[in-house]
Amino acid sequence: MNEKKRIRLGVFEMMNPSNGMPTWTHPEGRGDDWDRLDYWVELAQELDAAGFDFLFFADTYGYATLGGRMPEEVAAHGIQFPALDPMLAITALARATENLGFVVTSPTTVERPYATARRFASLDRFTQGRIGWNVVTGSSQATTDELFGVTETLSHDGKYDAADSFLDTCLKYWEHSWDDDAEVRDRARRVYADPAKLHRVEVDDAYQRSQGIFAVPPTPQRTPVLFQAGTSDRGRAYAARNAEAVFIQGQTIESAAAHVRDIRDQAVRNGRRAEDIAVVTGMTVTVAPTRAEAEALRAEYEELLGRDDAAVMFAGITGLDLTGLDPETRVVDLTTDLGQTLIQRYARQDPEMRVGDILDQFRTKAIRGFQVTGTPEEVADEIEAIIDGSGIDGIMLEPTFGGPAAYRAFIDLVVPVLAGRGRVGAPEGSTLREHISGTPRLAATHRAHRLTASAPAHTPVD
């Protein structure tokens, strides 16, 4: 009998009043708590105690705009606005937990590789190897460009070309600037690091220019666990080459299975093993002791979601104001350099889908994954069917009303059922990469190992 796959458990969060569509006004929302550090510490502790593998923070510098201006609804209704920087909270969350990993989103557009490498290496050391990087090319990019004064805008594919260079630069600093035994801390010889085992990184290409020695010694994972969430064609190709964990928003078992096969087939063609990439899907779970109670909760949640707010949020992701388009326009005929992932998701779902149909779906599902509603046993059955039918490795829970109530219901009602079936349990190992792949370092097949620093930092004198 085949051993059942252990389901990795994560939670999807954003450090703003609402996670996605506006829900902060609900009694179970977090309108009064989202900017309290203690709120996030307590949430992390609950997830840690329940055996979750990681807490994932989506993030962006920007916000939704229409015609270059912030719509009134963004500020008035709290549509992913305002927001704090989750990276600054990670050390506090790590100090208050033992095993929980943390994944933070950071873009490859307006940042610089060395600064990004330094931040994540510092977090890897402070968390003792429990950090991951969700690599994004940018979100709300038009707004972000304005905030940072960016005048040259890359195309969608151009951003991924630049992201290749950005990540390569980071990988060179993390993996190739210090030998494993370069940090000696030898008090007797008064030698902190062996100069002969340090290597100068040199990058000079169309997108990046960076030279020098990495100032952070090797950390428990060296490289943070590399997450990637882009599911456009170019995004999948990037993930197949680089990612260790891919975040998708599956909505049917069949489409999720096709997505998983495609990414893993591409990974193999890039010289990697199919199992080198873990795939996790977003999932909104509404669970209660009876199905009637669960359905009532789901209906209450959907009642909060407005169509106008959905249009604003959609525009912020894609740059497309659907309210100004002919409702009979086919989705496959839409073009955008911003949110291609979302457009392609609808196009693949139904090539004949019209603009008028999108907002009706987006209002209740937004950028979320599987929607699962029912009793504990029904929810557990559906989760197992999704995992076993698609090849997905884990789920990332999304909140409903915004506060921790949906997670607590899942922990109290569903986790015991899944644990009894041998599907969930305490994370393996002490680092996030061990939770995800079973090893603390990048897989031997990862292309990072084929990179080089470029030149030695010190030539020994005979």
N, C-alpha and C positions, 0 to 999 in steps of 0.2 A: 504493500500500500504506500503510495507516494506521501511524503511528509507535506503537510499543509504549509503554504507560504505565510510567513509572518508579515502582517500588514503594518507598515510603518505609519505612524500617526503624527500629523502636524496640525498647526492652526494658522490660518491666514488672517493677518491683522494689518491695520493702518493706524498711525498715530494721529487720528483726527476725530472729530465728534461722532462721525458715522462711518461705518465700514461699507463704502459703496453708496447706495441710495440713502437719502436722509431718513434716519430712524431715531435721532438723538432725543426727540421729544417724548418717546414712549417711556413708560415707567421702568422698563427693563433696558432702556438705552443707556448710553454713557455720557450724556451731555454734560453732567457735572463732574465727571471723573477722568475723562480722557487725557487731561493735562496734569494729573497727579501721578508722580512717580510711584507712590505706594500702590496705586491701582494696578500698574503694570507688574510690579514686583509680586503682588498677591496673585495675579493671573498666572505668572510664570511658575510660582510655587505650586499652584493647583495642578497645572499641567505636568510639572515635574513629578509630583507625588502620584499622579495617575499613570505614569509610564510613557508619556508622549516623547517622541524623538526630537521634535524641534518646534520653535515658534518662529514664524516667517513674517517679516515686515515688508509689505509693499511700500514704496515711497516714490515721491516725485518732487522736484522743485517747483513745478508749475501748478496750474489750476485750469479749469475749463474756461474757454473764451469763445465768443462768437463775433466774427468780424473784427478781431483784434481787441475786443473789450470783454471784461468780465460781466456776464449777465447778472442781473440783480439777484436771481435765484441762488447763485453760488454762495454769496455771503449771507443772504437772508435765510436760506434753508440749510446751510451747512453742507453743501455738496462737495465732499472731500476737501473742505476748507473751513477754518484754518488748519494748520498742520505743524507738528514738531518733528525734529530730526531723531528718528529712533536709534541711530547709531550711538548717540550720546548716552542712552540709557542702558546699553548692553552690559557694561561692567557691573552696574548695580544689580541687574537681573541675574547675571552669572554668579555673583557673590551670594545671592539668596537661594540658589538652586544647586543641585549636585550633578544631574545627568542631562538636563534639557539642553539641546542645541539651539542656536540662534542664527537665522538667515536674514541678512540685511540687503536691501536693494541699493545699488549705486550705479550711476550711468557711465558710459564710456564716451560721452559727448563733451560735456562741459567740464569734466574733471581732468586731472593729469595723472598718468600712470604711476609715477613715483609716489605721489601723495596717497593715492588709493592703496598701493601696495603697502605703504607704511602704516596706514590706519588698520588694514585688515591683519597685518602681521602683529601689530600691537594688540589687537583684540584676540588674536589666536593665542598669544602668550597670556594675556590677562584672564581669558576664559579657560585656559588649559586645554585648548584644542576643540572648543565647542562652537566655532564660528563658520558661517558659510556666506558666500557672496552671490546674490541674485544679479547676474550680469544683464543689464538692459542697455539698449542703444539710446534710450531716452523716451520719456512720456510727457504729455502736454508740452511737446517740444517747441511749438511756436511761442508759447508763453515763456518757457525756460530760456530760449534764445534771447528774448527781449530782456529778461531779468539779468542775464549775464552779458548782454551787449554783443551777442554773436551776430555777425553780419553775413557770414557765408554758410548757407544751409546745404547740407548733403542730402542726396536722394536716399530713399529707403535702403536700397542695396549698398549705396556708398557708406551709409552709417555702419553697416555690418563689415565692410572692408576696413573701415577705421577701427571698428571694435576688434578685429583680428589683430591689428598692430598694437592696440592698447593692451589687450590681454597678453600677447607675446612679451611685451615689455615687462609687465607685472611678473609673468612666469619666470623670466630671466632673473629678475631681482630675487624672487622667492626661492627658486630652485638652484640657481647657478652662481650666485655671488659669494656664497659661503660654502665651503666643504662641510661635511657633517661634523667633523672633529675640529673645526677652526676655532670655536669658542672654548678655550682651555681654562680660564680663570685660575691661573697658576700663581698664587701669592709668593711662593718661594722664589720663583724666577722673575716675578713682577711682570708677567705676561698675561694680558687679558685675552687677546685673540692672536692667533698665529698669522702674521702678515703674509706668509707664503701660501696660505690656504684661503685667501680672499681674492676675489676676481672682479675686475672692472667690467661693468655692463656697458655696452656701446650700441645704441640704436639710432639710426638716422635713415628714415624712409619717408614716404610721401605724407605720412600722418603724424609720426612721432619723432622727436629728437631728445635723447636722454643718455647721459653718460655718467658713470660713477659707481661707487661701491654702496651696496645696501647697508643702511645704518642699523637694521634690526637683525640680530642673530637668528639662526634657525629656530623655528617655533614648533610646537608639538605636531602640527600638520604640515608645516612649511607653507603650503598653499591652502587657503580656505576652501571648503567644499564648494565646487562651482555649480551653481544652479542657473537655469536659463528657462525663460518662460515664453519666448517668441515662437509662435507656431505658424507664421507665414512660411512660404517655401524657403526663403532665404534664412529665416530664423531657424528652421529645422536643420538646414545644412550647417549652420553655425553650431547648433547644439550637438549635432552628430560628431563634429570635430572636437568640441571642447567640453561639453557639459558632463557632469557626473550625475546630476539629477535634473530632470526636465519636468517642469510644472505645466500641466495642460488643464483645460477646462472641458472635460469630457461631458457629453450630454446624452449619448447613447453608447451602449456596449460596442456596437459594430463600428461606429466612427472612432471611438477610443482605441479599439483593437487595431484598426488600420493605421492610426497615428503612431501607436507604439511600434508596430512592425516597420513602418517607414523610417522612423528615427534609428531603430536598431539595425536595419539593413544598411542605412547610410553609414552608421558607425563602423560596421564590419568592412565596408568598402574603404573606410579611412584607416584600416589597420587595427581597429579596436575590436574588443569582444562585445557581443550583444549585451552581455550581463554587466558591462562596464557602466551602463546608464540605467539608473533607477528612474522610473516614471511615477509621478504622484499627480493625482487629480484633485481639483477643488470639489467640494461637496457641501451642500447645505442640508443639514439634518434637522428635521423637526420631529421630535419623539416625545411620547407621553404614554402612560400606562394603558390607555385605550386608543383605538384608532380615531374615534370621534373627537377626543381631546386633542390629538395631534393635528387633525384636519382643522379644528377650530383655531389652533395656534397659527397654523399656516395661513388661514384666511385672514386672521388679524394682522399678520405680518404684511401680506399683500395689500391690505387696505391702506397701509401707510405710504405706498409707493405711487407717486404721481407721474403721469405721462409727460408733462412739461419738464419735470426734473430729469426724467429719463432722456429727453431730447438734448438737454444741456449737457448731461454727463456723456452721452454718446458723442456729441460734438467735441468735447474736451479730449476724448481718446482718439478720435479719427480725423478731426478737423472738418467734418461734414455736418452741416446743419440740415437735418432731414426735413425739418418743417418748411424749408424753402424749396424742396424738390417735388416734382410730380410724383404722387404716391404710387403710380403705376410703373415707375422706373425699376428695372430689374437690379438686384443687388450685384450681379456679376458685371454690370456695366458701370459701377461706381469705381472711381480711382482716387487714391490718396497716398501720400508719402508718409503719413503719420501712423494711423492704426490699421495697417494692412492685416495684422493677425485677426482682428475682429471682423473686418469685411470678409476675409477668406473663410472665416468660420461660418458665417451665414451663407455664403455662396456654396460651400461644400454641403451644407445641410440641405439646401434646396436651390438649384440653379435658377429656378423660376420664381423664387421669393421676391416680393416687391417691397419697395421702400415703406409702403404703408403697413406692411406686416411686421417690420423690424421693431418698431417702438412698442408694439403690443407684447412682443416677446421680451424685449430688453427691459421693459418696466419691471417685470417680476424676476427675470433671470440675470439681467445686467451682464457682467463679465464672470458670472458664477458658473460652477460646474454642475454635476449631477444634483438633482433635487429629490431628496429621499424623505418621505413622510410616513409615519406609522407607529406601531407598537415596538418595543425593544426587539422582539423576535423578528418582526417583519423588516425592521431596519437592518438587523444583522444579516438576515437572509439576502437582502438586496445588495448589501455591501460585498458579501462573499460572491454573489453572482457577478458583480461588476469586476471584482479583482480577478476571479478565475476565468471570466469570459473575455477579458481584454488584455491580460498580461500586465496590467498596472501593478505597481509595487506598494503603493500607499495612498492615503487620502489626506487632504488638507481641509480641515473643517472651517467653514465660513460661519460667522455669527448671523443671527437673524435680526433681533432688535438692537444689536450693537454691544450689549453688555455680556457678561460671562454666563448668563442663564442657559443658553443653548449648549455651551460646552459642559456645564455641570450636569445637564440632563443626559448628555451623551456619556459622560463619565459614570454617572450613577446607574443609568438604565441599559446602555448598549455595551460598554466595555466589559462588564461581567459576563454577558452572553458570549461575546467574541473570545474572551479569555477562556471560558469554559470549552470552547470549540478549538482551542489551541491556536487562535489567529492573532492575538496580541499578547504582549508581555513586556517585561523590563527591557530597555534598550541594551544592545550588546556593546561592550567596550566603553571606554571613557571619552572618546572623541566623537565629534559629529560624523566624521567620515566613517568611523567604525559602526555607528548607528545605520548609516546609509549603505555602506559597501563591505564592511567587515575588516577593513584595513586602515591604519592611520595615515598612510601616504597615498599620493596619486598612484593609480594603477600603472604597472610597468608598460602597458600599451599606450598610455596617454602621450600625446605628441610633445608635451612639455619636456619629456626626457630627451627628445631629439634636438632641443634648442641648446645653444651655447652662450656663454657670457660675452665672448668676443676676444678678451685679452686678459692676461694676468695682471693683478694689481701690484704685484711685487715680484721682482726677480731676485732669488736668493743669491748671495755672494759667497763664492767658494772660499 
